[in-house]
Amino acid sequence: MTTETLDHLRTQISTLSESERATLARELIMSLDGPRDDSVEQAWNEEIVHRVSKIKSGKATLLSREEFRSKMRKRLGQ
């Protein structure tokens, strides 16, 4: 694809609404991901159910946003 073609596409894209650009971006990213793997989606769904169950049963340790950020900064040495 030529630079001229890319510039033309950028110009056209800039006229789209924010939601249209978001939809286009999502579709472009999905086109790079390869074929969908339903087993991955199922595994994530099971993980979500598992985590929610731990929270509801009181077995999970929850952190506030500030606690989480503090721990991550310590890990990253910041």
C-alpha positions in Angstrom: 0.0 0.0 0.0 1.4 3.4 -0.9 1.9 6.3 1.4 -0.7 8.2 -0.6 -3.3 5.4 -0.1 -2.6 5.4 3.7 -2.9 9.2 3.9 -6.2 9.0 2.0 -7.5 6.3 4.5 -6.4 8.4 7.5 -8.2 11.4 6.1 -11.4 9.4 5.6 -11.1 7.8 9.1 -10.7 11.2 10.7 -14.2 12.1 9.5 -15.8 9.2 11.4 -17.4 9.6 14.8 -15.6 8.4 17.9 -17.8 5.3 18.1 -17.3 4.5 14.4 -13.5 4.8 14.8 -13.7 2.6 17.9 -15.7 0.0 15.9 -13.1 0.1 13.1 -10.2 -0.2 15.5 -11.8 -3.2 17.2 -12.4 -4.9 13.8 -8.8 -4.2 12.7 -7.3 -5.6 15.9 -9.6 -8.6 15.7 -8.3 -9.2 12.1 -4.8 -9.5 13.5 -5.7 -11.9 16.2 -6.3 -14.9 14.0 -9.2 -17.3 14.3 -11.4 -17.2 17.4 -10.7 -20.0 19.9 -13.9 -20.8 21.8 -12.0 -22.9 24.3 -10.2 -19.8 25.5 -13.5 -17.9 25.9 -14.9 -20.8 27.9 -11.8 -21.0 30.1 -12.1 -17.2 30.9 -15.8 -17.7 31.7 -15.0 -20.5 34.1 -12.3 -18.4 35.7 -14.7 -15.5 36.2 -17.3 -17.8 37.8 -14.5 -19.2 40.0 -13.3 -15.7 41.1 -16.8 -14.5 41.8 -17.5 -17.6 43.8 -14.4 -17.0 45.9 -15.5 -13.4 46.5 -19.0 -14.3 47.5 -17.7 -17.1 49.9 -15.3 -14.7 51.6 -12.3 -16.7 50.5 -10.8 -14.0 48.3 -8.7 -11.1 49.6 -9.8 -7.9 48.0 -7.6 -4.9 47.6 -8.6 -1.2 47.2 -7.3 0.5 44.1 -4.8 2.3 46.2 -3.5 -0.9 47.8 -3.2 -2.6 44.4 -1.3 0.4 42.9 1.1 0.5 45.9 1.9 -3.2 45.6 2.5 -2.9 41.9 4.7 0.1 42.3 6.8 -1.8 44.9 7.1 -4.8 42.5 8.2 -2.5 39.7 10.6 -0.6 42.0 8.9 2.7 41.7 
